[in-house]
Amino acid sequence: MMKSFTNSVFFALFSALAIVSCSKDKPLTSETAEVSTTKHGAIYELDTLNSRIEWKGYKVVKSEQSSHFGTIKFESGDLTVKDGVLESGKFVADMNSLTSVDLKNDPEQLAKLNGHLKSGDFFEADKFPTASYEITKVSHNENGDYNTLLDGNLTIKGITKPVQFNANVSVKDGEASIATEPKDIKREDFGVRFQLPLANGLIKDEVNLQILIKAMEKK
């Protein structure tokens, strides 16, 4: 039972999240990046079957052997494309779809983990069934492996913080794609707090996220 509990604690990390809640903690407040994008242009609707968030989390000792990974599906989303260039976009993730891919061959442990992640200990999916990322600025990247810099507002459990991603963006023949560079997000920034201090100390603060988007032009 202890092993199952430890595994469940760890998995919370995708995106975010599990820090002890105590009275001396300062309340977390939302912050937002200034929006410079517009919605003038062609609308591209999210292909929810071929879009997802991929997450990876680590125990205190960060290594491939101590990592776990999974996915979150999108509920909805759209992009605006102007003159063949990405202009803006917003994606809404279904937090009840969160799952651990590395446990897919162990149905019992997978069910325990997924249930725990969606409980009040972590994402409170009943209360906060969605998370979202809204692009607030799109810039061309001159250097590196990614052609675009995305500024945006990431919202998890009702808390919004500005988050920047390097991304490869492609718009061609009525199809748009976005693949962000995997990026560490601090789970503590979004206020998901596991109730046991010792358990919280077993996992890293950082959760690695990658957003993969496919969208089709709305006719």
Buried (B, 14 or more C-beta within 10 A) or exposed (E): EEEEBBBBBBBBBBBBBBBBEEEEEEEBEEEEBEBEBEEEBBBBBBBBEEBBBBBBBBBEEEEEEBBBBBBBBBBBBBBBBBEEEBBBBBBBBBBBBBBBBBBEEEEEBBEBBBEBBBBEBBBBBEEBBBBBBBBBBBEEBEEEEBEBBBBBBBBBBEBBBBBBBBBBBEBEEEEBBBBBBBBEBBBBBBBBBBEEEEBBEBBBBBBBBBBBBBBBBEE
